[in-house]
Amino acid sequence: MSLFKARDWWSTVLGEKEEFDQGCLCVADVDNSGQDKIIVGSHMGYLRIFNPHPVKPGDEVQAEDLLLEVQLREPILQVEVGKFVSGTEGLHLAVLHCRRLCVYAASETMGNVEHGNQYQIKLMYEHHLQRTACNMTYGPFGGVKGRDLICIQSMDGMLMLFEQESYAFGRFLPGFLLPGPLTYSSRTDSFITVSSSRQVESYKYQVLAFATDADGRQETVQQKLSSGKKLVVDWVLNIGEQALDICIVSFNQAVSSVFVLGERSLFCLKDNGQIRFMKKLDYSPSCFIPYCSVKEGTINTLVGNHSKMLYVYQDITLKWATQLPHVPVSVKVANLQGLKGVIITLSDDGHLQCSYLGTDPSLFQAPRIDSKEINYEEFGAEMKKLQKIIREATKTQDILPQSEKHKDLIVTAEVSPDLDVESQAIDSEVKAEVVPSVTVKVTIQSRVTAQKPYLAVCVQAPLALTCDWFSFNDLEPGSSETVVLSVFLKGNFPPAELEGNCVFSFNTPTELNPEGVPKVVQCKFKLPLRLVCFPAQPSKSANHKLTIDTNKPPISFLTIFPDFADPSEDDQANVLGFQFLTGSKITLLASKTSQRYRIQSDQLEDLWLITKELTLRLEEHFKKQNCKDFVCTFSGSIPLQEYFELIDRHFELRLNAEKFQELLSERAVQFRAIERRLLTRFKDKTPAPLQHLDTLLEGTFREVIALADAAEENQANMFQAFTKLKSATHLVIMLISLWQKLNTDQVAIMEATFLPLEEDTKELGWEETVDSAVSFLLRTCLSKSFKEQALSHSSQISMPKDTSRLKKNISLFCDRLAKGGRLSLSTETATQQATAVPGGCATIPESDLEERAIVPGSTSVFSNHKPTAKQKSNTAGSIEVPH
């Protein structure tokens, strides 16, 4: 048992599934008998009064501890005890409901039988509120003697004051947005609250009394001006955070103070709003109460937090910390049954506890160990037996369960063949008239028990989802779940991939791990091309053209593109136009005299999606016809120069981002320096001229805002440029694979080399990552000799000054592939290629290649063979655009 746990003196649990808040607990002599009672009201409308008197600490609750339990008609927001009835100075109970204020008299009736005395409450008066109440405070407003007045704060910022049985007046707080804690200071005769502007504000009662009447808020301006004075705040203090509670304390050994509990700080203020001291808290507080002054000039405070801890502070010094069994939402200090300083805490779910601080020592004593002789033979036999059990267990069952022949859980994603009739696009930046969406249906079928299951669905930007995260209850064997979502284009530029991924995570319990072993099941799905583009008129001219060769006669576009081609138009059999939602156009042509297809567009990156879709649909078409020898090839030039322009554009935006970061840092330093100088001027007792520091501060602030906007715009442009670069990279990888007839493993190596990142980060960018990967391939599987393999490579990756080295390495990479190099991650293969590269890879003239890569305006061309004159004529005249 911990030494620093709160000692339970008396505790109970109130009701079932009831809720409680800060104002639901009050400790006072409610029946005027001379002893403190505990009054608790709940949001379910139950009012309870307790008088705990355990025989010994920690005893169970006795029936006679509960003096009264009654259910009122409405939820109870707050309970207070004071002199609320005229003609008597006896204490009465005020209960605040949402739309009513009720004042009760609690009394005790002597019993004539062994059941004991009876307690009851009698309604003295009530006020029906015109506005929804939030909280209340009470006190001798205006310095009245022998009675307490009540002030209620409504949810819309009106202070309603009641002089016992009668309504006095109402006033609206200026600049009100949300209600905060409210209290009354009798020393200054003022109300203190914390506004939604995170300011502690004080209003004099006299100012409230003579201010404009709130009931005339809807009157004309002239009537308002004639009805009273404007409500003016007495003092204001900006604390910079929301407040949880306010307390006014006035002890004999300490000066009168205002305590404010913030979300992360504890403030102690003087009566005029000046800060006496402030304590920064490294936890999230839940409640507090200043309870006494032990040392002259200091105040002791109890602070509870959400980690079930209760701290005792003397001003800002921590004196004690104790563990509670629950998170307190309200704390009080009372004298019960002659025991002084009992700490009463209430949790939000109804745990009411009376405890005290102390250090009860643990009475546990370790038992004596009976000394006896050790039988080593018996222990050895037991050890062998246990080792045998362990060996068998490791053979038959691992910590992770063995995978069965059938899958434990299956995730399938079904994409609707048609676009949504009514688009589900939300906040799309695309400037098209209609942004289409497509429905994806994800089904989870479980054959085992799946604990804590959740599903995450992701697509690459600029695509977006209507919902990307789903959670489920635990799945039983044989159960299934289905979710439906929609995908649409959010950004105003084409995506690099039309694919999505579903990741389903769950835990499966085992004998060795009942809590479950985490598992993940993934499922990919392909999105339709119609999601990002639509049919358009073909274009005769274009800046970029690609020609894909096949070994089969060309297929009519009416067959392989039925969702884009119109069967009524015959000219669409050989030529088809596409237009992205962002505006760019792509034209697809089929040769009438040769086995070729041409894709052309004004932007290189726009060719990727159409080229990929063309090859996939051709392969699918011939697969349905049981044609297994269909192949696509590429014999043209790799568009490296255009690719390098995209790399330069992306790298330029990265450099701009670093410049913006440096400029923002400089302006921020300048802004803080000006702020410090201005603060020094303002604090100086002898006022001095500002010397245009305020003008300089405003100008610097505008520069910071302008730079932040420019940096944000540059970040958006950089992401768009990176997406275009990824599209062009996919296209280059595809053309090289068709050109060199690479197998699946070799294409995977190229994708891992040129597409290592999903997005750029400040620590790692695309250029340096790809440069390092390409350099590794040039030193291993594409090396010319053992000397190149022995060259050391820097393990540190940093942002380069320019892209010349990267472009040189990419050109060298393509050149060595053209000379017969083959991609492989095997060490043996790399060694064999260094000795004799298949295909007769000769020594590459480095100086020649460097000149080609560095000379501006040059275009790197890599081809399998030189086309003959006949082939040149076929290439030039075989593809025609119909007029």
DRENKOL-617666 format. One record per residue (C-alpha): residue in three letters; x, y, z. Coordinates in steps of 0.1 Angstrom, whole numbers, plus 5000, padded with zeros to 4 digits. Each point is the difference from the previous one (the first is absolute). Layout:
! DRENKOL-617666
ALAXYZ
...
This chain:
! DRENKOL-617666
MET500050005000
SER501450344990
LEU501050235027
PHE498550304982
LYS496449894994
ALA497150195014
ARG498749825031
ASP496449914996
TRP498050125030
TRP496549964983
SER498949944964
THR497049904980
VAL498849984964
LEU497050224991
GLY497349834978
GLU500649834967
LYS501250174968
GLU499550355015
GLU502150304990
PHE501550275023
ASP501850324994
GLN501950275018
GLY497050175016
CYS498349685012
LEU501949985033
CYS499450225031
VAL501049975036
ALA498150215026
ASP497849985031
VAL496849984978
ASP497749915029
ASN501450265025
SER501049735024
GLY503650115005
GLN501549714980
ASP501250004964
LYS498049794975
ILE501049894965
ILE497450114973
VAL500349844966
GLY497850074970
SER500249804967
HIS499150074964
MET497449735003
GLY498150235025
TYR500949815032
LEU500750205031
ARG501849825029
ILE501150125034
PHE502649795019
ASN501250015036
PRO502849745001
HIS501049865034
PRO502049674995
VAL501049805031
LYS503549974986
PRO501650134968
GLY499149814969
ASP496849855014
GLU497149924976
VAL497350264995
GLN497249985026
ALA496450064991
GLU499850295025
ASP502850184983
LEU497650104972
LEU497750265016
LEU498050094969
GLU499649884964
VAL497450164978
GLN499650024963
LEU499250344986
ARG498450064967
GLU503050154981
PRO503749954999
ILE501950175028
LEU502850244988
GLN501250145033
VAL499149995037
GLU500950275026
VAL499250075036
GLY499450365013
LYS497650255016
PHE497650004971
VAL496750055019
SER498850345013
GLY499150045036
THR502449745013
GLU503849965001
GLY499749624998
LEU501849814972
HIS498049884971
LEU500849784969
ALA500050164965
VAL499749764971
LEU500650124965
HIS498349834971
CYS500250094963
ARG496950225001
ARG499250025038
LEU501650115032
CYS498549835031
VAL500750095036
TYR499349725026
ALA500049985038
ALA501449685013
SER498649885034
GLU500349705023
THR496949845015
MET500549815032
GLY499049634997
ASN498049825026
VAL501149654990
GLU503449834995
HIS500250104964
GLY501450335012
ASN499550364988
GLN498650104966
TYR501450274978
GLN497950194974
ILE500350314979
LYS497350264995
LEU499850244970
MET500250365013
TYR499850174966
GLU501149964964
HIS500850224970
HIS499249894964
LEU502950124978
GLN499450144965
ARG503549904989
THR501949675003
ALA502350015031
CYS503649915001
ASN501250065036
MET499450235030
THR501750175029
TYR498750175031
GLY501050255027
PRO499050325018
PHE499850214968
GLY500250375006
GLY501249955036
VAL496649885014
LYS500049855034
GLY498549675012
ARG499049864966
ASP501449874967
LEU499050094965
ILE500349774970
CYS501550084966
ILE499449754971
GLN502150004967
SER498049894970
MET501549824969
ASP499650324979
GLY501950225024
MET497350165022
LEU500550055037
MET496649965018
LEU500050135036
PHE497449895025
GLU499450175034
GLN498749695017
GLU496349964990
SER500050274974
TYR501850064967
ALA502250315001
PHE501550064965
GLY502049854972
ARG503150114981
PHE501849874969
LEU503849975002
PRO501750194972
GLY501749804973
PHE498649675012
LEU500449684981
LEU500149705024
PRO499349995037
GLY502949955025
PRO500349955037
LEU498450275022
THR500650115036
TYR499350295023
SER502550205021
SER498550165031
ARG503150205007
THR499850204968
ASP496249944994
SER500749884965
PHE499349704977
ILE503049824985
THR499949784969
VAL502249874972
SER498850094965
SER500449804968
SER502850254992
ARG502049835027
GLN499950315022
VAL499150035037
GLU497450275002
SER498650185031
TYR496750195001
LYS498950215029
TYR496649935014
GLN499250375000
VAL500950034963
LEU497749704992
ALA497250165020
PHE500150334981
ALA500849864966
THR497649974971
ASP497349745007
ALA500449684981
ASP496349974995
GLY500250294977
ARG502649854977
GLN497649984971
GLU499050375003
THR501250274977
VAL503450175005
GLN498450325013
GLN498049815026
LYS503249815011
LEU501950335005
SER497350145021
SER499549695022
GLY503349985018
LYS503850014999
LYS502149774979
LEU501449705019
VAL503750065005
VAL502549745013
ASP501950095032
TRP503349824991
VAL501149754974
LEU502949755001
ASN501049784970
ILE501149665012
GLY500349844966
GLU498049685007
GLN496549895009
ALA499149985037
LEU498449705018
ASP499150175033
ILE500350325020
CYS500250035038
ILE500150305023
VAL501949945033
SER500550225030
PHE501849845030
ASN501350175032
GLN503749944992
ALA499850084963
VAL498850294979
SER496849974980
SER500749834967
VAL498449894968
PHE501049654989
VAL499549894963
LEU500649654989
GLY500949994963
GLU500549714976
ARG503749995007
SER500650275027
LEU499050115035
PHE499650375004
CYS499850205033
LEU498850364995
LYS499750305022
ASP496650185004
ASN501050254973
GLY500949734974
GLN503850005004
ILE501749665001
ARG501349905034
PHE501549684987
MET499549744973
LYS500849634999
LYS500449814967
LEU498649655002
ASP501549714981
TYR496749815001
SER496350064991
PRO498250115031
SER496349915006
CYS499150205032
PHE501550205029
ILE499250175033
PRO502150245021
TYR499249885036
CYS502150175026
SER503050205010
VAL502549815021
LYS502950244997
GLU499650375002
GLY499850164965
THR499549664983
ILE496949814988
ASN499649624997
THR498249874969
LEU498849654990
VAL500249934962
GLY498649684985
ASN501049884965
HIS498949754973
SER502749755011
LYS498149935033
MET502550215020
LEU499350265027
TYR502850255006
VAL500450235030
TYR501750344993
GLN501150275024
ASP499950294975
ILE502249864972
THR501849735021
LEU498949644998
LYS499649875035
TRP498249664994
ALA498749784973
THR497649715005
GLN498349754978
LEU496249994996
PRO497949704988
HIS498250224975
VAL500350334980
PRO498450285021
VAL497850264984
SER499350185033
VAL501950015033
LYS499150155034
VAL501450015035
ALA497749945030
ASN499949925037
LEU498049685005
GLN499449835033
GLY502650205017
LEU502649914975
LYS501550324985
GLY501350034964
VAL498149714984
ILE500550014962
ILE496849944981
THR500349914963
LEU497449924974
SER500649844966
ASP497950054968
ASP498549655003
GLY499050035037
HIS502949885022
LEU499750215032
GLN502949965024
CYS501050155033
SER503749955005
TYR502950135021
LEU503850034994
GLY502349785019
THR502749734997
ASP498749675014
PRO503049775000
SER499649664983
LEU499549735026
PHE501249724976
GLN502949805012
ALA501849754978
PRO499549645013
ARG502949815012
ILE501649764976
ASP500349655013
SER503549894993
LYS500349644987
GLU502549804980
ILE499850044962
ASN499449684981
TYR502050064968
GLU498949684983
GLU496350085005
PHE500650354986
GLY502049874971
ALA497249754990
GLU497450295002
MET502250224979
LYS500349734973
LYS496249955000
LEU499450374996
GLN502550034972
LYS498349724982
ILE496650185003
ILE501650324987
ARG501649834970
GLU496649834991
ALA498250335004
THR502450184977
LYS499749734974
THR496250004999
GLN499150365008
ASP501950324995
ILE499350335017
LEU498550104967
PRO497349754989
GLN500949794970
SER498350114968
GLU497349774988
LYS499449894964
HIS496950234999
LYS500350365009
ASP498750095034
LEU498550334988
ILE499250124965
VAL499750364989
THR498650074966
ALA499450344983
GLU497550024972
VAL500050324978
SER496750094984
PRO500249964962
ASP498050334996
LEU500650345014
ASP497650135028
VAL496850144986
GLU500250285027
SER503650105006
GLN501349965035
ALA502950254995
ILE500750225030
ASP502050334999
SER501649914967
GLU502450264985
VAL499349884964
LYS498550284979
ALA497949764979
GLU496250034999
VAL499549655015
VAL502749815020
PRO499149634997
SER500349745028
VAL500049635001
THR498849765027
VAL502349755016
LYS498549715021
VAL502349845025
THR499149665015
ILE501749845029
GLN499449625005
SER501449855032
ARG500649645007
VAL501650065034
THR499350235030
ALA501350354991
GLN500550235030
LYS500350384997
PRO499450014962
TYR500350314980
LEU500250084963
ALA502150274983
VAL499450094963
CYS502550224982
VAL500550144966
GLN502850234988
ALA499350374998
PRO498650184981
LEU497449735003
ALA497950005032
LEU497449795019
THR496750085016
CYS501149795030
ASP503449845005
TRP499849845035
PHE497549745014
SER499949835033
PHE497949695009
ASN499149795029
ASP501849675006
LEU499349764971
GLU499049655007
PRO500949704978
GLY497849994969
SER498950365003
SER500550274974
GLU499950384997
THR499450234970
VAL500850374996
VAL499350234971
LEU502050314991
SER500650224970
VAL503150124982
PHE500350334981
LEU502750244987
LYS500650285026
GLY503150184987
ASN500150194967
PHE502649774983
PRO500049644988
PRO501149725024
ALA503149794994
GLU498149675007
LEU496449894998
GLU500349755028
GLY498949975037
ASN501049785029
CYS497949865029
VAL501849915032
PHE498149795026
SER501649975034
PHE498949765027
ASN501249785029
THR499649625001
PRO500149845035
THR502349705006
GLU500749785029
LEU503250175008
ASN498650354994
PRO496450045009
GLU500050374993
GLY500649924964
VAL502850004974
PRO499850304976
LYS499449924964
VAL499550204968
VAL498249914968
GLN500350224969
CYS498050024969
LYS500650224969
PHE497450134976
LYS500250184966
LEU498050314992
PRO498450064966
LEU501650254976
ARG496650174996
LEU500550135036
VAL502650264988
CYS499450054963
PHE497249994974
PRO499749964962
ALA501050314979
GLN500950104964
PRO503449874989
SER502850254995
LYS502050014968
SER503250155015
ALA501849935033
ASN503450075015
HIS500649655013
LYS499449684980
LEU500749635009
THR499749704977
ILE499349655015
ASP500749704977
THR498149675003
ASN500249674982
LYS496349984993
PRO497850204976
PRO498550315016
ILE496749965018
SER497150244995
PHE499650255028
LEU496349925000
THR501049665013
ILE502650095027
PHE498650345010
PRO496249955000
ASP499650245029
PHE501650284980
ALA499349934963
ASP496650074984
PRO498949704978
SER498050234977
GLU503250184989
ASP502249784977
ASP503050235002
GLN500549925037
ALA501149654990
ASN503650124994
VAL500150345019
LEU498750095034
GLY500350325021
PHE500250035037
GLN499850315022
PHE500950015037
LEU497750185024
THR502850255005
GLY499950094963
SER502949834982
LYS499349794970
ILE501549674987
THR499549844966
LEU500349624994
LEU500549884964
ALA500249654985
SER502049944968
LYS498049884969
THR503149844983
SER502249895029
GLN499749845035
ARG500550335019
TYR498250245023
ARG500950365006
ILE499250205031
GLN500650384998
SER499450295023
ASP501450355008
GLN501349885034
LEU502349715005
GLU498549895034
ASP496549994985
LEU501049714977
TRP500549765029
LEU496449905010
ILE498849964964
THR503149804990
LYS499649775030
GLU496349964994
LEU500749914963
THR502549735008
LEU497849855027
ARG496949994978
LEU502049854971
GLU501449725023
GLU496549945014
HIS498549984965
PHE502549754986
LYS499949805033
LYS496249954995
GLN500849874965
ASN502549755014
CYS502950174982
LYS503149955022
ASP502750144977
PHE498850375000
VAL502750245009
CYS500450385000
THR503450164991
PHE501450354998
SER502750084974
GLY499950385002
SER502150245021
ILE499750035037
PRO498850365007
LEU502750075025
GLN500450374992
GLU496350075007
TYR500349785031
PHE502950205012
GLU498050324997
LEU497449865024
ILE502849915024
ASP501450354998
ARG496650165006
HIS499449785031
PHE503550075014
GLU499650384994
LEU496849995022
ARG501949825027
LEU502750275000
ASN497350265002
ALA498549825030
GLU503450025018
LYS500350374991
PHE496550075014
GLN500949815032
GLU503250215005
LEU498150334993
LEU497349905024
SER502549925027
GLU501850344995
ARG496750205001
ALA498849815031
VAL503350095018
GLN499550364989
PHE496450005012
ARG500949875034
ALA502850255004
ILE497750294992
GLU497449865025
ARG502649995027
ARG501050364994
LEU496450115000
LEU499349825032
THR503050165016
ARG498750344990
PHE496549935013
LYS501349885034
ASP502350305004
LYS498750235028
THR501150314980
PRO498249994966
ALA502350034971
PRO499250044962
LEU499549674981
GLN502250124972
HIS497749834974
LEU500549665016
ASP496249944997
THR500250074962
LEU503049774997
LEU498149735020
GLU497050034977
GLY502149984969
THR501949705012
PHE496749835009
ARG498750054965
GLU503349864985
VAL499749695022
ILE496449954988
ALA500950054964
LEU503049765002
ALA497849745017
ASP497450034972
ALA502749974974
ALA501649705017
GLU496649835002
GLU499450074963
ASN503549874991
GLN499249685021
ALA496949944979
ASN501950064968
MET502849765011
PHE497549725008
GLN498450054965
ALA503450004984
PHE500949685019
THR496949834988
LYS500850104964
LEU503649875005
LYS498649665013
SER497849974969
ALA502950074977
THR502249765020
HIS497449724996
LEU499950074963
VAL503849994997
ILE500249675019
MET497349854977
LEU501850124968
ILE503449865013
SER498349675009
LEU498449974965
TRP503250114984
GLN502349755018
LYS497349735005
LEU500650005038
ASN498349735021
THR497850065030
ASP502949995026
GLN502150254979
VAL497050244997
ALA499649975038
ILE503650105005
MET499550314977
GLU496950105019
ALA501849975034
THR502850214985
PHE498050284984
LEU496950005022
PRO501349975036
LEU497850265016
GLU496350065002
GLU500750375007
ASP502850245007
THR501050095035
LYS502450265015
GLU502449735010
LEU500049794968
GLY499150104964
TRP499649824967
GLU503150124983
GLU502649895026
THR498249675006
VAL499949904963
ASP503550124995
SER501249775028
ALA498049704986
VAL501250054964
SER503650045012
PHE499749675018
LEU498849824969
LEU502850154979
ARG502549885026
THR498649655002
CYS498049824973
LEU500750274973
SER503750055009
LYS502649974973
SER502749855021
PHE501049885035
LYS501750335005
GLU496650184998
GLN498549755025
ALA502850075025
LEU499250385000
SER498650115033
HIS496850195001
SER499050265026
SER497349875024
GLN498750355007
ILE497250134978
SER499550374998
MET498450244976
PRO502350084971
LYS500850354987
ASP498749914965
THR498749714979
SER503049974976
ARG501449695017
LEU496549835002
LYS499450064963
LYS503549874991
ASN499449685020
ILE496549954984
SER501650044965
LEU502849765009
PHE497449765014
CYS498149994967
ASP503249984980
ARG501349695019
LEU496649844995
ALA500350074963
LYS503449845000
GLY498649675014
GLY500150065038
ARG497449815020
LEU498450105033
SER500549765029
LEU500550035037
SER502049675001
THR503750045008
GLU500949704978
THR498250154970
ALA501750345005
THR503449835001
GLN499349814968
GLN498850314983
ALA503150195010
THR502149734984
ALA498049964968
VAL496750184996
PRO497449804980
GLY499350154966
GLY503650124996
CYS499950315022
ALA503150194990
THR501950265019
ILE497950325002
PRO501950324990
GLU499350215031
SER501150334985
ASP497749964971
LEU497149925023
GLU500750295023
GLU500050244970
ARG496649874989
ALA498550035035
ILE501350355008
VAL499750184967
PRO496850215001
GLY497349924975
SER501449664992
THR497649704999
SER501249665012
VAL498849734977
PHE500349635008
SER498749734975
ASN500449634995
HIS500850044963
LYS500350254973
PRO496850014979
THR500449944963
ALA498750244973
LYS497049784995
GLN499250005037
LYS500450385001
SER497550044972
ASN497649775017
THR500350195032
ALA499550334984
GLY497049904978
SER498349725018
ILE498150215026
GLU497550254987
VAL497550235017
PRO496749984980
HIS498750344988
